[in-house]
């Protein structure tokens, strides 16, 4: 099995989950942990909303990942983090909820398949057992005691009226042994049946779950608030809830979005095909013919790419037909299929029908090992009606054809998701194979584009600001009608026309009437907005003379063409924005300096003191007190400490009793669970053994007690080793980059440049005007990432003013931690992302220098010495191609000095 390498954004999602789990134990409550974690990661803390029906301090969070982003893999990968950093136990029960039976079967199959990336991700939690709900009703205690058990079920299975749900609460002799030798505390926590002397404790799966405190993963969680009775899940006493969705609820019952991935990040990481190129055509036969022509073009490109070494690709067309209605002629499945066969000569074996009655895709999956993507499969066209089977996934799907206006939200959302996924999650050399295509039978392009964008927001999880650029007109003449794509960057001039008669405006539909005004004195009709062809026909019907109708026709044509002036951003104009990066010479060869671990430095753990620190001892002592039944009510700051996690730790300690290992076996386990590739096993083993021996010599830390907290000990030692390694890296970093022979080791070379791609700008938040409004005309993109302060906003305004004067060609608000979208300079302990990057005017026909600008508030100036050092080094090594300035106190003259290539005044 080829190892699955996570994309950068996927690793960042997992880092966020780990950080949150750790913060849950370090801060007084999961609520404070959530706000603190989002504040640290994204610069602005998100409020925490408890989940109705659950304990207010239960860990609950949401990962927002658009269609095509790999939600299932992220969920599987998160299980190891749940065990290690939240539950702090070797095994757990995971209740994995999905929206439908078809998704359940697909998920179970993938999680059980040892060759599938999902299973590999799950296995990082150690031994795993994957069960459906029926299998879980006879699960053995041995299975739960020796593996992490994942129970995959539909959300509907836990609704009160569902038969499966009732069986979850029924007593079963197969589960009787789970209830042997329970403590009074455990028995008190179980559900009961009957009253008084008739009261009994059923040997039910529900009670097994209550004992084991399952962690709940809710896939496609946006539907859960209406479809799932959450109070039923609360009866299982979950240890936490993780939601995964492209479209979280942010208003009615808000989800706690811990990490939000944007479509632009997926595009930058080559996960999805964007933009969606839209073409409308009122004649359905011509629309279908245009789609076939596009498929043939893509097929030819795919064959050329294959001959050049690219993987096999056969572009597939998805056709959404209309539903059949009695007595009404519709563009139904049969009619569309007949058109393909009769008028286009498509062989029937190249067409498959996927509807509620005809399950053509199931037979394809049964006939070919790789389903429709198998090279032996002939299928090029899939005709459906409302939607394909949930979960159907085919990266070969490139073209969506809709036989009707985009009115069925659910169907369009699901079908759009089918054409977005990028084959092999990597881009082709020809950009046309990195885009998707939509052909819609419609006379109104603007309305169709708006509907398509709405569906991408509501169904695929795109940001509203993203969809303007990610749905583009395929035809130049239709691009002029797409005002939304140029929102805020378009000027529409009114078109006035003198008519021989007054039009009957009352007969005109209100949406059209709102675009018009009539001047009776001058007999002039003014069009204040573009009129579509349909709207033009409605307006022409309001006059009686052919002369007036012709004048209206001409004016409407002007309103759609010459009356519209677009302002294009530098990215839209095709400008390139490339920034040289720092490179490091390693063994005589230059390589990108994007990780301090590439530095050569002495790293011998045996040279460091292995004695537990006071902070480590305090953390371990507090955890032992909780695990053994003590309570911590108030922390040092006077905050009430959460009771949920202490009670959870006690419950898990009772149901997963630790093995009483000797010192050698415990040390061996710790070493095995400390992934530190920079250390030899012997080096790591010696440090761990010394740390453990020193701990056990202290009063109160017996081997039996220490066994209770081996996961916490693992985390403490890992943090200590990471800190010691950081110190070693810091010394090597200082010597390599700022030592006497730094110039021979570090370079700013054209071999490594970061490029701001036209469709790869993904701010976590767009600027919303909170510091004021300014008409930015020279920002590289149409969107602008948010500013941290009013001073930063004012700095951006000043840069744009200089750009409008011609002193700066264009600039960009640089993003933080948006890899693939942002430029950074590597430091010993992290990365420095300058606030702004400016492309200066061309020199002798060649791109001018790059100016990096960082704004620091006065309160942060003294702590920014390392940022100034690395920025200055980058500029000094660039041989004049790069410049750097850090500004404070609104000293715009410091930036101006760099524009003029003058020395910057010292602070």
C-alpha positions in Angstrom: 0.0 0.0 0.0 1.4 3.4 -1.0 1.7 5.6 2.1 -0.9 8.4 2.2 0.8 11.8 2.5 -1.6 14.4 4.1 -2.0 17.7 2.4 -0.8 20.7 4.3 -4.3 21.9 5.2 -5.2 18.4 6.4 -2.2 18.3 8.8 -3.2 21.8 10.0 -6.7 20.5 10.8 -5.2 17.6 12.8 -2.8 20.0 14.6 -5.9 22.0 15.6 -7.6 19.0 17.0 -4.6 17.9 19.0 -4.1 21.5 20.3 -7.8 21.6 21.4 -7.6 18.2 23.2 -4.5 19.3 25.1 -6.0 22.6 26.0 -9.1 20.8 27.4 -6.8 19.3 30.1 -4.7 22.4 30.6 -7.6 25.0 31.0 -10.5 25.0 33.4 -13.1 23.9 30.8 -13.4 22.7 27.2 -15.3 25.9 26.5 -12.3 28.1 27.5 -10.0 25.6 25.7 -12.0 26.1 22.5 -11.9 29.9 22.6 -8.2 29.9 23.6 -7.3 27.4 20.8 -9.1 29.3 18.1 -7.5 32.6 19.4 -4.0 31.1 19.2 -4.5 29.5 15.8 -6.5 32.2 13.9 -6.0 35.4 15.9 -9.6 35.7 17.0 -11.2 33.4 19.6 -14.5 31.9 18.6 -17.3 31.7 21.2 -18.2 28.3 22.5 -21.8 27.0 22.2 -22.6 23.9 24.4 -24.5 21.2 22.7 -28.1 21.1 23.8 -28.9 18.0 26.0 -25.3 17.3 26.8 -23.1 18.4 29.8 -22.2 22.0 29.2 -18.4 21.2 29.7 -18.3 18.2 27.3 -15.7 18.7 24.5 -17.7 19.4 21.4 -16.3 20.9 18.2 -16.8 21.0 14.4 -14.3 20.7 11.5 -15.6 22.5 8.4 -14.2 20.9 5.3 -15.7 21.6 1.8 -16.7 18.8 -0.6 -13.6 17.0 -1.8 -11.4 17.8 1.2 -11.2 14.3 2.7 -13.5 14.5 5.7 -13.6 10.8 6.3 -9.8 10.4 6.3 -9.5 13.3 8.8 -12.1 11.6 11.0 -10.2 8.3 10.9 -6.9 10.1 11.6 -8.5 11.9 14.6 -9.2 8.7 16.5 -5.6 8.3 17.6 -5.7 11.9 18.8 -8.8 11.2 20.8 -7.2 8.2 22.5 -3.8 9.9 23.2 -4.7 13.5 24.0 -8.3 13.6 25.1 -9.1 10.3 26.7 -5.5 9.4 27.6 -6.2 5.7 27.3 -5.0 2.9 25.0 -8.4 1.9 23.7 -11.8 3.5 23.3 -15.2 3.1 21.7 -15.9 5.4 18.7 -19.6 5.8 17.7 -19.3 6.9 14.0 -22.6 8.3 12.7 -23.3 8.7 9.0 -26.3 10.1 7.1 -27.5 7.1 5.1 -27.3 3.3 4.8 -25.3 3.6 1.5 -22.7 5.8 3.2 -22.6 3.4 6.2 -21.8 0.5 3.9 -19.1 2.4 2.1 -17.6 3.7 5.3 -17.5 0.3 6.9 -16.0 -1.3 3.8 -13.2 1.4 3.6 -12.4 1.3 7.3 -12.1 -2.5 7.3 -10.0 -2.6 4.0 -6.4 -2.9 5.1 -5.2 -1.5 1.8 -7.4 1.7 2.1 -5.9 5.0 3.5 -8.9 5.2 5.9 -7.9 2.0 7.6 -4.3 3.0 7.7 -5.3 6.3 9.4 -7.4 4.4 11.9 -4.7 1.9 12.7 -2.6 4.8 14.1 -4.8 4.3 17.2 -3.4 0.8 17.6 -5.5 -2.4 17.2 -8.9 -1.5 15.8 -12.2 -3.3 15.3 -14.8 -1.9 13.0 -18.4 -3.0 13.5 -21.9 -2.2 12.2 -24.7 -1.7 14.8 -25.9 -5.3 14.4 -22.5 -6.7 15.1 -22.1 -4.3 18.0 -25.1 -5.9 19.7 -23.0 -9.0 20.4 -19.6 -7.4 20.9 -17.4 -9.1 23.5 -15.8 -7.6 26.4 -12.4 -8.9 25.2 -12.9 -7.0 21.9 -13.5 -3.7 23.8 -10.6 -4.4 26.2 -8.0 -5.1 23.5 -8.8 -2.7 20.6 -10.3 0.6 19.8 -13.8 -0.3 18.6 -15.5 1.8 15.9 -19.2 1.3 15.6 -20.5 2.7 12.3 -24.3 3.5 12.2 -26.7 5.8 10.6 -28.0 8.7 12.5 -31.6 7.5 11.9 -30.7 4.3 13.8 -30.9 6.3 17.0 -34.2 8.0 16.4 -36.9 6.9 18.8 -39.2 5.5 16.2 -36.5 3.4 14.5 -36.6 -0.4 15.3 -32.7 -0.5 15.4 -32.8 2.1 18.2 -35.2 0.1 20.3 -32.9 -2.9 20.0 -30.1 -0.8 21.4 -31.9 -0.6 24.7 -33.1 -4.2 24.8 -31.4 -6.7 27.2 -29.2 -9.3 25.5 -27.7 -12.4 27.0 -24.7 -11.9 24.6 -23.8 -8.8 26.5 -24.3 -10.1 30.1 -20.6 -10.5 30.8 -19.9 -6.8 30.3 -21.7 -6.2 33.6 -19.7 -8.5 35.9 -17.7 -7.1 38.8 -18.9 -3.5 38.3 -18.2 -0.9 41.0 -21.1 0.9 42.7 -20.2 4.0 40.8 -20.5 2.2 37.5 -23.8 0.5 38.4 -25.3 3.8 39.5 -24.6 5.2 36.0 -26.5 2.5 34.1 -30.0 2.9 32.6 -32.8 0.9 34.3 -36.2 -0.5 33.4 -39.3 -0.7 35.6 -40.1 0.7 39.0 -39.6 -0.3 42.7 -39.0 -4.0 43.2 -39.5 -4.6 39.4 -36.6 -2.3 38.6 -33.9 -4.0 36.6 -30.7 -3.1 34.7 -30.9 -4.4 31.1 -27.8 -6.0 29.6 -28.2 -3.7 26.6 -25.8 -2.2 24.1 -26.9 1.2 25.4 -25.6 0.3 28.9 -22.3 -1.0 27.4 -21.9 2.3 25.7 -22.6 4.2 28.9 -19.9 2.2 30.7 -17.4 2.8 27.9 -18.1 6.6 27.4 -17.9 6.6 23.6 -16.5 9.4 21.6 -19.0 10.4 18.8 -18.0 11.3 15.3 -20.9 12.8 13.3 -20.3 12.8 9.5 -22.2 15.3 7.3 -23.3 17.0 10.6 -25.3 19.8 9.0 -28.4 17.6 8.8 -28.1 16.2 12.4 -29.9 19.0 14.2 -33.2 18.1 12.5 -32.7 14.4 11.7 -31.1 13.2 14.9 -32.6 13.4 18.4 -29.4 14.5 20.2 -30.8 13.6 23.5 -30.8 10.0 22.5 -27.0 10.2 22.0 -26.7 12.0 25.3 -28.1 8.9 27.0 -24.8 7.0 26.0 -22.8 9.5 28.1 -20.3 10.4 25.3 -16.8 11.6 26.1 -17.0 14.2 23.3 -18.5 15.0 20.0 -16.7 15.8 16.7 -18.8 17.1 13.8 -17.6 17.0 10.2 -19.4 19.0 7.6 -19.0 21.3 4.6 -21.8 23.6 5.8 -22.1 23.9 9.6 -25.0 25.6 11.2 -23.7 29.1 12.3 -27.0 30.7 13.3 -29.9 28.6 14.6 -27.9 26.1 16.7 -24.4 27.1 16.1 -21.6 24.6 15.7 -18.3 25.2 17.4 -16.1 25.5 14.3 -12.6 24.8 15.4 -11.0 24.7 12.0 -12.4 25.9 8.7 -10.9 24.9 5.4 -11.6 27.0 2.3 -12.2 25.9 -1.3 -9.3 28.0 -2.3 -7.0 25.9 0.0 -8.4 22.7 -1.7 -7.7 24.3 -5.1 -4.2 25.3 -4.0 -3.5 21.7 -2.8 -4.8 20.2 -6.1 -7.8 18.5 -4.4 -10.7 19.9 -6.5 -11.3 21.0 -10.1 -11.9 24.8 -10.1 -13.2 27.0 -11.5 -16.5 25.7 -12.6 -16.9 27.0 -16.2 -20.6 27.7 -16.8 -22.3 27.9 -20.2 -26.0 28.4 -20.7 -28.0 27.6 -23.8 -31.8 27.8 -24.2 -32.0 24.9 -26.7 -31.6 21.6 -24.8 -30.3 19.7 -27.8 -27.7 22.3 -28.5 -26.7 22.4 -24.8 -26.2 18.7 -24.8 -24.2 18.8 -28.1 -22.0 21.6 -26.6 -21.3 19.3 -23.6 -20.4 16.4 -25.8 -18.0 18.7 -27.7 -16.4 19.7 -24.4 -16.0 16.0 -23.4 -14.3 15.2 -26.6 -11.8 18.0 -26.1 -11.1 16.9 -22.6 -10.7 13.3 -23.7 -8.1 14.3 -26.3 -6.2 16.3 -23.7 -6.3 13.4 -21.3 -4.9 11.0 -23.9 -2.1 13.5 -24.7 -1.4 13.8 -21.0 -1.4 10.0 -20.6 1.2 9.6 -23.4 3.3 12.1 -21.5 3.2 9.9 -18.4 0.0 11.1 -16.6 -2.4 8.5 -15.1 -5.3 7.2 -17.0 -8.3 9.5 -17.3 -11.6 9.2 -19.1 -13.8 12.3 -18.7 -17.4 11.5 -17.7 -20.5 13.6 -18.3 -23.2 13.7 -15.6 -26.6 14.6 -17.1 -29.5 15.7 -14.8 -32.7 14.9 -16.6 -36.2 16.1 -15.7 -38.7 13.9 -13.9 -41.3 12.2 -16.0 -44.8 13.7 -15.6 -48.0 12.3 -16.9 -49.4 14.2 -19.9 -46.5 16.6 -20.0 -43.5 16.4 -22.4 -40.3 16.5 -20.3 -36.6 16.1 -20.9 -36.7 12.8 -18.9 -34.1 10.0 -18.8 -35.5 8.1 -21.8 -35.6 11.2 -24.0 -32.0 12.2 -23.1 -30.7 8.7 -23.6 -32.4 8.5 -27.0 -30.9 11.8 -28.0 -27.4 10.5 -27.2 -27.9 7.3 -29.1 -30.0 8.4 -32.1 -28.6 11.9 -32.9 -25.0 11.6 -31.6 -24.3 7.9 -32.2 -23.2 7.2 -28.7 -23.1 3.4 -28.1 -25.5 2.3 -25.4 -22.7 0.6 -23.4 -21.2 4.1 -22.9 -24.3 5.3 -21.1 -25.4 4.3 -17.6 -28.7 5.3 -15.9 -28.7 6.0 -12.2 -32.2 6.6 -10.8 -34.4 5.2 -8.1 -35.7 2.6 -10.4 -32.6 1.9 -12.5 -29.4 1.1 -10.6 -26.9 1.2 -13.4 -23.9 2.3 -11.3 -24.3 -0.7 -9.0 -23.8 -3.1 -11.9 -20.8 -1.1 -13.0 -19.2 -1.3 -9.6 -19.9 -5.1 -9.5 -18.4 -5.6 -13.0 -15.2 -3.6 -12.8 -12.6 -3.6 -9.9 -12.3 0.2 -10.0 -15.9 0.8 -10.9 -16.5 3.6 -13.5 -12.9 4.7 -13.2 -11.6 1.3 -14.4 -9.8 1.6 -17.7 -11.8 -1.4 -19.0 -15.1 0.4 -18.3 -16.6 2.1 -21.4 -19.0 4.4 -19.6 -18.7 8.1 -20.6 -22.2 9.3 -19.7 -24.2 9.0 -16.5 -27.9 10.1 -16.7 -29.6 10.7 -13.4 -32.8 12.5 -12.3 -32.7 13.9 -8.8 -29.3 12.8 -7.6 -26.8 10.0 -7.7 -26.6 7.5 -4.9 -25.2 9.2 -1.8 -21.5 8.9 -1.5 -20.9 8.0 -5.1 -17.4 9.2 -5.9 -15.8 9.5 -9.3 -13.0 11.9 -9.9 -13.4 11.3 -13.6 -16.7 13.2 -13.6 -15.9 16.6 -15.2 -19.1 17.9 -16.9 -22.5 18.5 -15.4 -25.4 19.0 -17.8 -28.7 20.2 -16.3 -31.7 19.8 -18.6 -33.7 22.3 -16.5 -33.2 25.6 -14.6 -31.3 25.1 -11.4 -34.3 24.9 -9.1 -33.8 21.6 -7.3 -31.3 22.6 -4.6 -30.6 19.2 -3.2 -30.1 17.6 -6.6 -27.8 20.3 -7.9 -25.7 20.4 -4.7 -25.1 16.7 -4.8 -24.3 16.6 -8.5 -21.9 19.6 -8.2 -20.0 17.7 -5.6 -19.6 14.8 -8.1 -17.7 16.9 -10.6 -15.4 18.8 -8.2 -13.0 16.1 -7.0 -9.6 16.2 -8.8 -8.4 12.9 -10.3 -5.4 11.6 -8.3 -5.5 14.8 -6.2 -2.9 16.4 -8.4 -3.1 18.9 -11.3 -2.5 18.1 -14.9 -0.1 20.2 -17.0 -3.0 21.5 -19.1 -5.2 23.8 -17.0 -8.3 22.6 -18.9 -8.1 19.3 -17.1 -8.0 21.1 -13.7 -11.4 22.7 -14.2 -14.9 21.4 -14.1 -17.7 22.3 -16.5 -21.5 23.0 -16.2 -23.9 23.2 -19.1 -27.4 24.4 -18.2 -30.5 24.7 -20.4 -31.4 28.3 -19.7 -31.9 31.7 -21.4 -30.6 33.7 -18.4 -26.9 33.3 -17.7 -26.8 35.7 -14.7 -29.6 34.0 -12.8 -28.1 30.6 -13.6 -24.7 31.6 -12.4 -26.2 33.0 -9.2 -28.1 29.8 -8.6 -25.0 27.7 -9.2 -23.0 29.8 -6.7 -25.8 29.5 -4.1 -25.6 25.7 -4.5 -21.8 25.7 -4.0 -22.3 27.7 -0.8 -25.2 25.8 0.6 -24.1 22.3 -0.5 -20.4 22.1 -1.2 -19.3 24.4 1.7 -17.7 27.2 -0.3 -17.4 30.7 1.2 -19.7 33.3 -0.3 -16.8 35.4 -1.3 -15.0 32.5 -3.0 -17.8 31.5 -5.3 -17.6 34.7 -7.3 -14.3 33.6 -8.8 -14.9 29.9 -8.7 -17.9 30.0 -11.1 -16.8 31.6 -14.3 -18.4 32.1 -17.7 -17.1 29.8 -20.4 -18.1 32.1 -23.2 -16.8 35.7 -23.5 -20.2 37.1 -24.4 -21.7 35.6 -21.3 -18.8 36.8 -19.1 -20.1 40.4 -19.5 -23.4 39.4 -18.0 -21.8 37.9 -14.9 -21.7 41.0 -12.7 -21.5 38.9 -9.5 -18.1 37.6 -10.6 -16.8 41.2 -10.5 -18.7 42.3 -7.4 -17.5 45.7 -6.2 -15.3 46.0 -9.4 -17.8 46.8 -12.1 -19.3 50.1 -13.3 -22.6 49.9 -15.1 -23.5 53.1 -17.1 -27.2 53.8 -17.6 -28.4 53.5 -21.2 -31.0 56.1 -22.2 -33.2 55.7 -25.4 -35.8 58.1 -26.8 -39.0 56.2 -27.8 -41.9 57.3 -30.1 -44.4 56.1 -27.4 -44.6 55.6 -23.7 -44.2 51.9 -22.7 -46.8 50.3 -20.6 -44.5 49.7 -17.6 -47.3 48.3 -15.5 -47.4 45.3 -17.8 -43.7 44.6 -17.2 -42.6 42.2 -14.5 -41.5 44.1 -11.3 -37.8 42.8 -11.4 -37.6 44.3 -14.9 -39.5 47.4 -14.0 -37.0 48.0 -11.1 -34.2 48.4 -13.6 -36.1 51.2 -15.6 -37.1 54.8 -15.3 -39.3 56.9 -17.7 -38.9 60.6 -18.3 -42.2 61.9 -19.7 -40.8 65.3 -20.6 -38.1 63.9 -22.8 -39.9 60.7 -23.8 -36.8 58.9 -22.7 -36.5 55.4 -21.2 -33.4 54.7 -19.1 -32.0 51.3 -18.4 -30.1 51.4 -15.1 -29.0 47.7 -15.2 -28.3 45.1 -17.9 -31.4 43.4 -19.3 -31.2 39.7 -20.3 -32.8 38.5 -23.5 -35.9 37.3 -21.7 -36.2 40.6 -19.9 -35.8 42.5 -23.2 -38.6 40.5 -24.7 -40.9 41.4 -21.8 -40.1 45.1 -22.2 -40.6 45.0 -25.9 -44.1 43.6 -25.3 -44.9 46.9 -23.5 -44.8 48.9 -26.7 -46.8 48.6 -29.9 -44.6 50.0 -32.7 -41.8 48.2 -34.4 -39.7 51.3 -34.1 -40.0 51.4 -30.3 -39.3 47.7 -30.1 -36.2 48.0 -32.2 -34.9 50.9 -30.1 -35.5 48.9 -26.9 -33.6 45.9 -28.5 -30.6 48.1 -29.3 -30.6 49.7 -25.9 -30.8 46.4 -24.1 -27.9 45.1 -26.2 -25.8 48.1 -25.1 -26.8 47.5 -21.4 -25.3 44.0 -21.7 -22.1 45.0 -23.5 -20.6 48.5 -23.9 -22.4 49.9 -20.9 -20.5 47.5 -18.6 -17.0 48.4 -17.6 -15.0 45.9 -15.5 -12.2 46.6 -13.2 -9.8 43.6 -13.2 -7.4 42.8 -10.5 -3.8 42.1 -11.3 -4.4 38.4 -10.9 -7.3 38.6 -13.4 -5.1 40.5 -15.8 -2.7 37.6 -15.8 0.0 39.3 -13.8 2.5 37.0 -12.1 3.5 37.6 -8.5 6.6 35.6 -7.6 8.6 36.1 -4.4 12.1 34.6 -3.9 12.5 32.3 -0.9 15.3 31.5 1.5 17.3 28.4 0.5 19.8 26.4 2.5 22.9 24.7 1.2 22.8 21.1 2.5 25.7 18.8 1.4 26.5 21.2 -1.4 23.0 21.5 -2.8 20.4 24.2 -2.3 17.1 23.2 -0.9 14.1 25.3 0.3 14.5 26.3 3.9 11.0 25.5 5.1 11.9 23.4 8.1 14.6 24.0 10.8 15.0 20.2 11.0 17.2 20.3 7.8 19.8 22.2 9.8 22.8 20.2 10.9 23.1 20.3 14.6 24.4 18.1 17.5 21.5 16.4 19.2 22.3 14.1 22.0 19.5 13.7 24.6 21.9 12.0 27.0 23.6 15.4 27.5 20.5 16.9 29.1 19.1 16.5 32.6 16.3 13.9 32.7 15.0 14.9 36.1 11.2 15.7 36.1 10.5 19.4 36.3 8.3 21.0 38.9 5.7 21.7 36.3 5.6 18.1 35.2 5.3 16.8 38.7 2.5 19.2 39.4 0.5 18.1 36.3 1.0 14.5 37.1 0.1 14.9 40.7 -3.1 16.7 39.9 -4.1 14.0 37.3 -3.5 11.2 39.8 -5.6 13.0 42.4 -8.5 13.1 39.9 -8.1 9.5 38.7 -8.2 8.3 42.3 -11.4 10.0 43.2 -10.3 13.4 44.4 -11.7 16.6 43.2 -10.2 19.9 42.0 -12.8 22.6 42.5 -10.8 25.8 41.9 -7.6 26.4 40.1 -4.8 28.9 41.1 -6.6 31.7 39.3 -9.9 31.2 41.1 -11.7 29.5 38.2 -14.1 26.7 38.8 -12.5 23.6 37.2 -14.6 21.5 34.9 -16.0 18.3 36.5 -16.6 16.6 33.2 -13.1 15.6 32.3 -12.2 14.4 35.9 -15.3 12.2 36.0 -14.5 10.9 32.5 -11.0 10.0 33.5 -12.3 8.1 36.5 -14.9 6.2 34.4 -12.3 5.3 31.8 -9.9 4.2 34.6 -12.6 1.8 35.9 -13.6 0.3 32.6 -10.0 0.2 31.1 -8.0 -0.8 34.2 -4.3 -0.2 33.5 -2.0 -3.2 33.3 0.5 -3.1 36.2 3.7 -3.1 34.3 7.1 -3.1 35.8 9.4 -0.2 35.3 11.2 -1.8 32.2 7.9 -2.5 30.4 6.5 0.9 31.1 9.7 2.5 29.8 9.5 0.4 26.7 5.9 1.4 26.1 6.8 5.1 26.5 9.6 4.8 24.0 7.5 3.0 21.5 4.8 5.8 21.8 7.2 8.7 21.5 7.6 9.3 17.8 10.9 11.3 17.6 12.7 10.4 14.3 15.6 12.7 15.2 16.7 10.4 18.1 18.2 6.9 18.1 16.2 4.4 20.0 19.1 4.0 22.5 19.3 7.7 23.1 15.5 8.0 23.7 15.4 4.9 25.9 18.2 6.1 28.2 16.4 9.5 28.7 13.0 7.9 29.4 14.4 5.3 31.8 16.3 8.1 33.7 13.2 10.3 33.8 11.0 7.4 35.1 13.6 6.3 37.7 13.9 9.8 39.0 10.1 10.1 39.2 9.7 6.8 41.1 12.3 7.9 43.7 10.0 10.7 44.7 7.4 10.3 47.5 3.9 9.4 46.4 4.9 8.3 42.9 4.6 4.5 43.1 4.8 2.3 40.1 1.1 1.3 40.6 0.0 5.0 40.6 2.3 5.9 37.6 0.8 3.1 35.5 -2.5 5.0 35.8 -1.2 8.0 33.9 1.2 6.6 31.3 -0.5 8.6 28.5 0.0 11.8 30.4 3.6 10.9 31.2 4.1 10.2 27.5 2.8 13.7 26.7 5.0 15.3 29.3 8.1 13.6 28.1 7.3 14.4 24.5 6.9 18.1 25.4 10.2 18.1 27.3 12.0 16.4 24.4 10.5 18.8 21.9 11.6 21.8 24.0 15.1 20.5 24.3 15.3 19.8 20.6 14.0 23.4 20.0 16.9 24.7 22.0 19.4 22.7 20.0 17.8 23.8 16.7 17.8 27.4 17.9 21.6 27.3 18.4 22.2 25.7 15.0 19.8 28.2 13.4 21.7 31.2 14.8 25.0 29.8 13.8 23.9 28.8 10.3 22.0 31.9 9.3 23.9 34.6 11.3 27.3 33.1 11.8 30.5 34.3 10.1 30.1 32.0 7.1 26.3 32.4 6.7 26.7 33.7 3.2 28.1 30.4 2.0 25.3 28.4 3.6 22.2 30.5 2.9 20.9 32.1 -0.3 17.9 33.8 -1.9 17.8 32.0 -5.2 15.5 32.0 -8.2 15.6 28.2 -7.9 13.0 28.6 -5.1 10.2 31.1 -5.4 6.7 31.3 -3.9 4.0 32.3 -6.5 0.7 33.8 -5.6 -1.6 31.8 -7.9 -4.6 33.5 -9.4 -7.2 31.2 -7.7 -5.4 30.3 -4.5 -6.1 33.0 -2.0 -7.8 31.6 1.0 -8.2 34.0 4.0 -9.8 32.5 7.0 -11.8 35.8 7.3 -12.3 38.6 4.7 -11.9 42.2 5.7 -15.4 43.3 6.7 -14.9 47.1 7.0 -14.6 47.2 10.8 -11.7 49.6 10.7 -13.2 51.8 7.9 -13.8 51.6 4.2 -11.3 52.1 1.3 -11.6 51.4 -2.4 -8.6 49.1 -2.8 -7.7 49.2 -6.5 -4.2 47.5 -6.6 -4.6 44.5 -4.3 -3.5 41.4 -6.3 -6.8 39.7 -5.6 -10.4 40.8 -5.5 -10.6 39.5 -1.9 -8.6 40.9 1.0 -7.8 39.0 4.2 -8.8 40.6 7.5 -6.5 43.1 9.3 -5.4 42.6 12.9 -5.6 46.3 13.8 -6.6 49.7 12.5 -3.0 50.5 12.0 -2.5 47.5 9.7 -5.6 48.6 7.7 -4.2 52.2 7.4 -0.9 50.7 6.3 -2.7 48.8 3.5 -4.5 52.0 2.5 -1.2 53.8 2.2 0.3 51.0 0.1 -2.7 51.1 -2.3 -2.4 54.9 -2.6 1.3 54.6 -3.6 0.3 51.8 -6.0 -2.4 54.0 -7.7 0.4 56.6 -8.0 2.5 54.1 -9.8 5.2 53.7 -7.1 4.0 50.1 -6.4 2.8 47.9 -9.2 0.5 45.8 -6.9 0.5 44.3 -3.4 -1.1 41.5 -1.4 -2.3 41.1 2.2 -0.2 38.1 3.1 -2.0 35.3 5.0 -0.9 33.4 8.1 -0.7 29.6 8.2 -2.4 29.2 4.8 0.2 27.1 3.1 -0.1 27.3 -0.7 -1.6 30.8 -0.3 1.0 32.7 1.7 4.7 33.5 1.8 6.8 32.9 4.9 10.4 33.0 6.2 11.5 30.1 8.3 12.6 30.8 11.9 14.0 28.4 14.5 10.7 28.2 16.4 8.1 28.9 13.7 7.4 30.9 10.6 7.3 34.6 10.0 4.6 35.8 7.6 5.1 39.4 6.6 1.8 41.4 6.6 2.2 42.7 3.1 4.2 41.9 0.0 4.5 44.5 -2.8 5.6 44.1 -6.4 7.5 47.2 -7.3 7.4 48.6 -10.9 9.2 46.8 -13.7 12.8 47.8 -14.4 14.1 47.6 -18.0 11.2 45.3 -18.9 11.9 42.9 -16.0 9.9 42.5 -12.8 11.0 45.0 -10.2 12.0 44.2 -6.6 9.7 42.7 -4.0 9.1 44.8 -0.9 7.9 42.9 2.3 6.2 45.2 4.9 5.5 44.1 8.5 3.5 46.4 10.8 4.1 46.0 14.5 2.1 47.7 17.2 4.3 49.5 19.8 3.4 46.8 22.4 4.9 44.1 20.1 7.9 45.8 18.7 10.4 44.6 21.3 9.3 41.0 20.9 9.8 41.1 17.1 13.6 41.1 17.0 13.7 37.7 15.4 11.3 38.7 12.7 13.4 41.8 11.9 16.5 39.7 11.7 15.2 37.1 9.3 13.5 39.7 7.2 16.7 41.7 7.0 18.7 38.6 6.1 16.3 37.7 3.3 16.7 41.2 1.9 20.4 41.3 2.2 21.0 38.0 0.5 18.7 38.8 -2.4 21.2 41.0 -4.2 18.7 43.9 -4.5 15.7 41.7 -5.6 14.0 41.9 -2.2 13.5 44.6 0.4 12.2 44.5 3.9 10.9 47.0 6.4 9.1 46.7 9.8 7.0 49.7 10.6 5.4 51.0 13.8 3.7 54.2 15.0 2.4 54.8 11.5 5.9 55.7 10.2 4.9 55.4 6.6 8.1 57.4 5.8 10.1 54.2 6.6 8.2 52.4 3.8 8.8 55.3 1.5 12.5 55.2 2.2 12.5 51.6 0.9 10.5 52.6 -2.2 13.2 55.2 -2.8 16.0 52.8 -1.9 17.1 55.0 1.0 18.2 54.0 4.5 15.3 53.4 6.9 15.5 55.5 10.1 16.3 53.7 13.2 13.7 53.5 16.0 
